[in-house]
């Protein structure tokens, strides 16, 4: 319903673990959404900008700030 009627926000993936049978199975988004202040939209933005969870988690504060949608509070959190 959210995707067809456009209710203005994405539904978080943190409702349950992704199934391992699917390729990538959404694990990258699942892991990033578990970080404080990171929702579904920001998780997608971080993955598009950095390419992997490892790159996001090892990025410096300055690198995180270069990603669209990441502010100072989220970058330091």
Secondary structure in CASP SS format (residue, H / E / C, confidence):
PFRMAT SS
TARGET T0000
AUTHOR 0000-0000-0000
METHOD secondary structure of the structure
MODEL  1
X C 1.00
X H 1.00
X H 1.00
X H 1.00
X H 1.00
X C 1.00
X C 1.00
X C 1.00
X C 1.00
X C 1.00
X C 1.00
X C 1.00
X C 1.00
X C 1.00
X C 1.00
X C 1.00
X C 1.00
X C 1.00
X C 1.00
X C 1.00
X C 1.00
X C 1.00
X C 1.00
X C 1.00
X C 1.00
X C 1.00
X H 1.00
X H 1.00
X H 1.00
X H 1.00
X H 1.00
X H 1.00
X H 1.00
X C 1.00
X C 1.00
X C 1.00
X C 1.00
X C 1.00
X C 1.00
X H 1.00
X H 1.00
X H 1.00
X H 1.00
X H 1.00
X H 1.00
X H 1.00
X H 1.00
X H 1.00
X H 1.00
X H 1.00
X C 1.00
X C 1.00
X H 1.00
X H 1.00
X H 1.00
X H 1.00
X H 1.00
X H 1.00
X C 1.00
X C 1.00
X H 1.00
X H 1.00
X H 1.00
X H 1.00
X H 1.00
X C 1.00
X C 1.00
X C 1.00
X C 1.00
X C 1.00
X C 1.00
X H 1.00
X H 1.00
X H 1.00
X H 1.00
X H 1.00
X C 1.00
END
